[in-house]
Amino acid sequence: MPIFAQKKIITVKKHAFFVGMLLFFVLTATLQAQRLGGGLMVGPVFSTMQLSDNDSTRFTMGFTGGLRFAIIPEHSIIGAEIDLLYSRQGTGMKSGLNENGNRHSFSSRSSYVNVPLLLNFYFRRWNEDDEDESKMVRLRVGPQIGFCIGGKDVETVKLSRQNKQYINPWERGTYNRLDYGITAALAYWHIEVRYTYSFPDVLKDCHPSKNHVISLTWSAIW
């Protein structure tokens, strides 16, 4: 069997296993839950990529926003939620001098639609006085699948009176459209801190180039 065919089979098996994990988490939490909740989510994102040919990558700021749908337990400390989020992320690099002696810097910016499916672990059981999740500490862990809808490389050159940007959009076939990884979050009141580590490389010709994303979000709870 050709090597590329073997790699494709392995990739399909990984994706099938990932989907199986999603379904298992949903069924497990649903059996212990009795009502639904959710709300809007919005906040800043701090992201970077580990690039093999550049060790000076740094976090860059973007944003995320979308909806969360929660399965809330009434007789357990375990629930679940599925989110539908738009995420603007990327990576930055330290600045330097170009051949003309002008200071310049590079960055990559990408856009994703992410669907995390998380188990919610509450630090205490729900009681009759609890109207929503806002007064409970929640630990959220689970897989995430994402879809890259485009990206670009940006060079910023600092001139005497202004900064000039040169934008190079990513060409089709140079980046992986499918992204998946593991997400962990800690939430209290309406605030959540979340970290996501992705397994596939973002850029096909750059290994490693994996997404590392930290978000700080505010969410309306109902």
Order of alpha helices (4+ residues) and beta strands (2+ residues): alpha-beta-beta-beta-beta-beta-beta-beta-beta-beta-beta-beta
